[in-house]
Amino acid sequence: MKKITKLIMAACLLTGVAACDTDKDVAVYGEDSGAIQVEATINTAFTRSNPGATGEQQKQFNEGDELQLSCEDGYLNYVFSGGKWSPTDNYYLRWGTEPVTYSAFYPVINGASTANFILPTNQQRLENLANADYMTCIVENATDDGSRILRLGMNRKMAKVIMTLADVSGQGKVQGVKIGSYQGYTNGEVVETTSLVSPFITVPEGGKAGQNGCSYTAIVTPGKAGTTATFVSLNYLGEDLVMPGIPELKPGKCYEFTLKVEDSVISVSEPVVSPWDSGTIQGGDAEELQLAAYYVKEQPAGNATGMDWDNAMGVDALRNLLQTSSNSTVSNANAVKLDGKKIYVAAGSYEIAKENSGVKVEYSGYSKQV
């Protein structure tokens, strides 16, 4: 593609020695048998976010979706319209005789490329949620196989997180929910800094915003676990609450959590992990993992759920689990969690029974204090 031939007609022809037939000076995309036809699919069983859709609809691109296709001499944008991809302006590509390497990415938003992406933090509208669904593709040494189609196998780079409220008591209302995420990609690598995403909110039929069954959906940049970064922040009964510990997530997966607020403590269940298109935003289908034991260290590790040593809870979380409360619902919930469970504690110094903490330590079956 060493030269660009501009046409008088509504469509123009991007030509070149390596990839394009240069015999014609005038062409119209829809009438040119040598034009490259783009077909974009997802290289997995899970595909588009389409948070308002279900089943097969989640596996389709939306009308008006736009991707960018690049080669060594430039780039073109294609829009999905009427079930096919078409150039958005007065240029298009033709097949040539030599192999060419193409790259593509979706969505076409400010700062995006096949190696870089800034995660949109306002995902409160469906279109904003879709604009966070970053995908890339590289097709090396492409040649025409006789079909005239350039097949783009798009690879999803993001993960989907769904949190569903449970055990919100009385008229209490959860507000201002935000979900922590890494900020995107730079040169193909996940950036180390994090930000908070305002999620898409779904209120169940007959339900109320901020109460049981309300769900929060965010598309996030997956990466390694971050023990100090905020995973959930919200306001409950006028108090701002924060839960640290972004868990390790994988691209193309959906993670569904049950989100609870007990007194002044945020907790989430172990996630139900599924392919992207299996998760819904209706809420209510996440199940809390029933652990056989809890693991505790002086400082929390991993996602701080206490499920193993790599994800051990800290002393504050243990104290919250052991405490009784003036709210009988909280006390009963803690009792259920602890019933029949073992607690493994790493060597260290722990202040378990603090003044007014609601924790009473008693011993039985031992000849002296432990």
Secondary structure, DSSP 8 states (H G I E B T S, - for coil): --EEE--SSSS-EEE-TTTS--S-S---GGG-TTB-EEEEEESSS-----TT--GGGGGS--TT-EEEEEETTEEEEEEEETTEEEESSS--BB--SS-EEEEEEE---TT--SS-EE--SB--SHHHHHTT--EEEEEEEE---SS-EEEEEEEE--EEEEEEE----TT--EEEEEEEEE-EEETTEE-S-EEEEB-EEE--TT--TTSTT-EEEEEEB--S-EEEEEEEEEEETTEEEEEEEE----TTEEEEEEEEEETTEEEE---EEEEGGG--SS---------SEEEE-SS--TT--SSSGGG-B-HHHHHHHH---SSHHHHHHHHHHHTT-EEEE-SS----S-TTS-------S-SS--
